Amino acid sequence: MTLPIAPRPRPDELPSSWLERTAALYDVSVAELRQVLWTGGPSKKARPDVEWAPHEAKSVAAGLRVTLEVVLDLGLKRRWSELAVDWLPSTDGFGRARGELDLAWCRHCLAEAHEAGGAYLDAEAALPLVFCHRHRAWRQDYCRRCRPRHAPRFIWSNGIEFVCGDCGKPLRASRWGQPTPAAYFDTEETAAALPILFAFDGEVRNALLGNPACLPGLEPVPARQFLIVLRDLTRALMAPSLFRTSYINLFDCPLLPTMPEHKPHTWDEQLYQELSPSSRAHVLSAVVALLADEPVSRLMSGAHLPFRERHTLEKLLNDVPRWVQATLIRSSGEWPAGLRVRIEAHQRRTGMDAEDVLAQFHAWRAERDQRHRERLLLSG
């Protein structure tokens, strides 16, 4: 079916943004719009934001009266051929995503789009980043005026607006600029930490797009290797201990409000892409602190304060639970050589058999889960 009126897609727009803007024009849901456009029914496997299914792209091109090539070019895989798709938040209902992708937008981008004819979400909003690198601004993932339970949405109100799904306020009007650091940090410390975190977030972006990227203190490494290190250190930093706390809680970056206070309620691994932008900022500042030389390491972990101890990769290996140490040892074979030798030195010093430690841990978890299931059965 061909619609009589449809907004043109912006060159850098997400497919889901374009479809939602079109649905808002007709005051229908995206699901209802898809039923009209997809002559063969929407594909259950394809994610248009990532890559269109061929029949869906053809149906949309015909229904919204644009060329097929324009539709295909909106897909993230067409835009960035080396994109690490498995680093986009999951849409299986178990992650953070409330739609096609878990989005983190820049209010300046939204405001500029509004001035140019209507708000939309650009492709960068789909990447698990902390900053908008065009405006050097912190990304947001929720309305600051309320505690929303629903995903943000597009509406037609004298033009297209991107609004909070609960209170309906335009998200471009959010005046939140940055986190409020703890009171014991001065402005000089905050000013020194910001470009460090911003630059490292830029390296994450490089790696996500398939380009070589720099880990602190190292020469550029292949994107895959960079992401493996970030994946493993995120898991180690966020991993639960028996006391339901995590190592990440020991870091205190001058840019961020107090310490993370992460309290895990499950033994499942934490994935970087499933964290909120604020939690990603905590993780990135901690990774810089672990890998960088002094004084950057001390600054990014809050260890430049007289009552704080500096955190290093070696200290993390000594302090995290044994199963976390074993996980790092086992996966470090894919790390850059400069970091791998530090893990190997820890293994030689401790004599740890990583596979044996992990086998014991998994057996303990299985037994614990079984006891939990039995208690549930007994309680009715």
KOLMAR-485091 format. One line per 3 residues: number of its first residue (from 1); their letters; for each residue x, y, z of C-alpha. Coordinates in steps of 0.2 Angstrom, whole numbers, plus 2048, in hexadecimal, padded with zeros to 3 digits. Example, Ala and Ser with C-alpha at 12.3 -4.5 7.8 and 13.67 -1.06 7.14 Angstrom:
REM KOLMAR-485091
1) as) 83E,7EA,827  844,7FB,824
This chain:
REM KOLMAR-485091
1) mtl) 800,800,800  806,811,7FC  803,81F,809
4) pia) 7FE,830,803  80A,83A,80E  81A,834,816
7) prp) 829,83D,81D  839,83B,814  847,832,81D
10) rpd) 856,83C,823  866,836,81C  86D,831,82D
13) elp) 85C,82B,834  858,81A,83C  84B,810,833
16) ssw) 841,80E,843  841,821,845  83B,824,834
19) ler) 82D,817,836  828,81E,846  827,82F,83F
22) taa) 81C,829,831  811,820,83D  80F,82F,848
25) lyd) 809,839,839  7FA,82D,837  7F8,82A,84A
28) vsv) 7FB,818,849  808,80C,851  817,807,848
31) ael) 810,7F5,849  800,7FB,840  80A,804,833
34) rqv) 815,7F5,830  805,7EA,82D  800,7F7,81F
37) lwt) 811,7F8,817  818,7E7,818  80E,7DE,80B
40) ggp) 815,7CD,810  815,7D0,822  823,7D7,82D
43) skk) 832,7CC,82F  834,7C5,840  847,7C2,83E
46) arp) 84C,7D2,835  850,7E3,83F  84D,7F1,833
49) dve) 859,7FC,83D  867,7F0,83A  863,7E9,829
52) wap) 853,7E8,81F  84B,7D8,819  84A,7DA,806
55) hea) 837,7D8,805  835,7E5,813  840,7F2,80B
58) ksv) 837,7F0,7FB  826,7F2,804  82C,801,80D
61) aag) 833,809,7FE  823,807,7F4  818,80C,802
64) lrv) 821,81B,808  826,820,7F6  839,821,7F7
67) tle) 846,817,7ED  84B,806,7F3  85D,80C,7F5
70) vvl) 858,81A,801  84F,80D,80C  85E,801,80C
73) dlg) 86B,80E,810  862,812,820  866,801,827
76) lkr) 875,801,834  87E,7F3,82B  87D,7FD,81A
79) rws) 883,80D,823  891,804,82C  896,7F4,824
82) ela) 8A2,7EF,832  896,7F3,840  897,7E7,84F
85) vdw) 884,7E3,84E  886,7D7,85D  88A,7E7,867
88) lps) 879,7EF,864  86D,7EC,873  863,7DC,871
91) tdg) 850,7DD,86D  84B,7CC,874  842,7D4,883
94) fgr) 850,7D0,88F  85A,7DF,88D  857,7F2,88F
97) arg) 850,7F5,87D  83E,7FA,87D  83D,7FA,86A
100) eld) 847,7F6,85A  857,7FC,863  85B,803,874
103) law) 85E,816,870  868,823,878  865,834,870
106) crh) 86D,845,870  861,853,874  86B,85F,869
109) cla) 869,854,85A  856,853,85E  855,866,860
112) eah) 85E,869,84F  853,85D,846  844,865,84D
115) eag) 84A,876,847  84D,86E,836  83B,867,834
118) gay) 838,85A,841  841,84F,84E  848,83E,849
121) lda) 855,832,850  866,830,847  86F,820,845
124) eaa) 87C,824,852  86E,823,85F  86E,810,85D
127) lpl) 880,80E,862  884,80A,874  88D,81A,878
130) vfc) 88F,827,886  890,837,87B  88A,83F,86B
133) hrh) 89B,842,863  894,84F,857  88E,85B,866
136) raw) 89A,854,873  88A,851,87E  885,844,88A
139) rqd) 878,838,882  867,835,88B  85C,826,88C
142) ycr) 84D,82C,896  843,83B,89A  84A,846,8A8
145) rcr) 839,84D,8AD  831,83D,8B2  835,82B,8B6
148) prh) 82F,823,8A5  829,811,8A4  826,812,891
151) apr) 831,814,882  832,826,87A  828,828,86B
154) fiw) 824,834,85C  814,83E,85B  80D,84B,84F
157) sng) 80A,85C,858  80D,86A,84C  81B,860,845
160) ief) 823,850,84A  82A,84F,85C  833,842,865
163) vcg) 82C,841,877  82C,838,887  820,829,886
166) dcg) 819,82D,898  818,840,89A  818,845,888
169) kpl) 826,852,889  831,855,87A  842,84D,87E
172) ras) 84B,85B,874  846,867,882  84F,85D,890
175) rwg) 85B,869,898  866,85C,8A0  877,85F,89B
178) qpt) 883,853,8A4  884,849,8B4  887,852,8C5
181) paa) 898,84C,8CC  89A,849,8DE  89D,858,8E9
184) yfd) 8AE,854,8EE  8B5,855,8DC  8BA,867,8D6
187) tee) 8B6,86E,8C4  8C8,86B,8BF  8C7,859,8C2
190) taa) 8B7,857,8B8  8BE,862,8AA  8CD,856,8A9
193) alp) 8C3,846,8A9  8B6,84B,89C  8C2,84B,88C
196) ilf) 8C9,83A,892  8B8,832,893  8B2,83A,883
199) afd) 8C1,834,87A  8C0,822,880  8AD,822,87B
202) gev) 8B3,827,86A  8BE,818,869  8B0,80D,86E
205) rna) 8A6,815,85F  8B5,811,854  8B5,7FF,859
208) llg) 8A2,7FD,857  8A4,803,845  8B1,7F7,842
211) npa) 8C0,802,842  8D0,800,84C  8CF,808,85E
214) clp) 8DB,80D,86C  8DA,806,87D  8E2,810,88B
217) gle) 8F5,80F,88A  8F5,804,87A  8F7,807,867
220) pvp) 8E8,805,85D  8E1,7F3,85C  8D4,7EA,851
223) arq) 8C2,7EE,855  8BE,7DC,85A  8CC,7DC,866
226) fli) 8C7,7ED,86E  8B6,7E7,870  8BB,7D6,878
229) vlr) 8C5,7E0,885  8B6,7EC,889  8AA,7DD,88A
232) dlt) 8B5,7D3,896  8B9,7E2,8A1  8A7,7E7,8A2
235) ral) 8A2,7D6,8A8  8B0,7D6,8B5  8AC,7E7,8BB
238) map) 899,7E4,8BC  89A,7D2,8C2  892,7CE,8D3
241) slf) 89B,7C8,8E2  894,7BE,8F0  88F,7CE,8F9
244) rts) 885,7D4,8EA  890,7E2,8E5  89C,7E5,8D7
247) yin) 8AE,7EB,8D4  8A7,7FA,8CA  8A1,801,8DA
250) lfd) 8B3,805,8DF  8B5,812,8D1  8B1,824,8D3
253) cpl) 8B3,82F,8C3  8B3,842,8C6  8A6,843,8B8
256) lpt) 899,838,8BF  88D,839,8CE  895,830,8DD
259) mpe) 899,81D,8DA  88F,811,8CF  887,808,8DE
262) hkp) 884,7F9,8D2  87A,7EB,8DB  879,7DC,8D0
265) htw) 86A,7D0,8D3  86F,7C3,8C7  87F,7B9,8C3
268) deq) 87D,7BC,8B1  88A,7C5,8A7  888,7D8,8A5
271) lyq) 88A,7DD,893  890,7EF,88F  883,7F2,881
274) els) 875,7EE,88E  87A,7FC,89A  873,80D,89B
277) pss) 87E,81C,894  882,821,8A6  887,80F,8AB
280) rah) 892,80E,89B  89A,81E,8A1  89E,816,8B1
283) vls) 8A5,807,8A8  8B0,811,89C  8B7,81C,8A9
286) avv) 8BC,80C,8B3  8C4,804,8A4  8CE,813,8A1
289) all) 8D3,813,8B3  8D8,801,8B2  8E3,802,8A2
292) ade) 8EA,814,8A2  8FA,81A,8AA  8FA,826,8B8
295) pvs) 8F4,833,8BB  8E5,830,8AF  8E2,81F,8B8
298) rlm) 8E1,828,8C9  8D6,836,8C2  8C9,82B,8BA
301) sga) 8C7,81F,8C9  8C7,82D,8D6  8D7,826,8DD
304) hlp) 8DF,837,8DC  8D6,83B,8EC  8E1,837,8FC
307) fre) 8D5,82A,903  8D4,820,8F2  8DE,812,8EB
310) rht) 8E3,812,8D9  8DB,804,8CF  8E5,7FA,8C2
313) lek) 8E2,7EA,8B8  8ED,7E1,8C4  8E3,7E7,8D3
316) lln) 8D3,7E2,8CB  8D9,7D0,8C8  8DE,7CF,8DA
319) dvp) 8CE,7D5,8E1  8C0,7CE,8D6  8B8,7BD,8DA
322) rwv) 8C2,7AE,8D4  8B6,7A9,8C6  8B7,7BB,8BF
325) qat) 8CA,7B9,8BF  8C9,7A9,8B6  8BD,7B0,8A9
328) lir) 8CA,7BE,8A5  8D8,7B1,8A4  8CE,7A6,898
331) ssg) 8C9,7B4,88D  8D9,7BE,88D  8E0,7B3,87F
334) ewp) 8D7,7BF,873  8DE,7CF,87C  8EB,7DA,875
337) agl) 8FD,7D4,87A  900,7E3,885  8F1,7DE,890
340) rvr) 8F2,7CC,88E  903,7CA,896  8FC,7D3,8A6
343) iea) 8EF,7C6,8A7  8FB,7B8,8A4  906,7BF,8B2
346) hqr) 8F8,7BE,8BE  8F4,7AC,8B9  906,7A7,8BC
349) rtg) 907,7AF,8CD  8F7,7A7,8D3  8F9,797,8CA
352) mda) 8E6,797,8C6  8DE,78A,8BB  8D1,795,8B3
355) edv) 8C7,786,8AC  8C6,77D,8BC  8C1,78D,8C5
358) laq) 8B3,790,8B9  8AD,77E,8B9  8AB,780,8CC
361) fha) 8A2,790,8CB  896,78A,8BE  893,77A,8C8
364) wra) 88F,785,8D7  883,790,8CD  87A,781,8C7
367) erd) 878,779,8D8  872,78A,8DF  866,78C,8D1
370) qrh) 85F,77B,8D4  85D,77E,8E7  854,78E,8E2
373) rer) 848,785,8D6  844,778,8E4  840,785,8F1
376) lll) 834,78D,8E4  82B,77C,8E2  82A,779,8F5
379) sg) 822,78A,8F7  815,786,8EB
